[in-house]
């Protein structure tokens, strides 16, 4: 599983239930829907649910943006560490080759 998926899910999952509950508004009874006041009330309920959903979506977007920024920063740090490890291993290989030649020269001069 990708390492970025777990923090993202931890940031998103607590808000899924509230988004779903707000996205499915509790409508007024169906018998009221026949008159104009009932329709207006249902429209008002839908607008309220949409406003709440928009607020939650904005909050999730802000959290996702901060999570992505943290992931990008961690990726840059990991890349720098990898680059440093590659350079150090190349230096170590070079030093081992030099040490091998010095040992061979020391053996041949004995």
Secondary structure as UniProt FT lines:
FT   HELIX           3..23
FT   HELIX           30..34
FT   HELIX           36..109
//
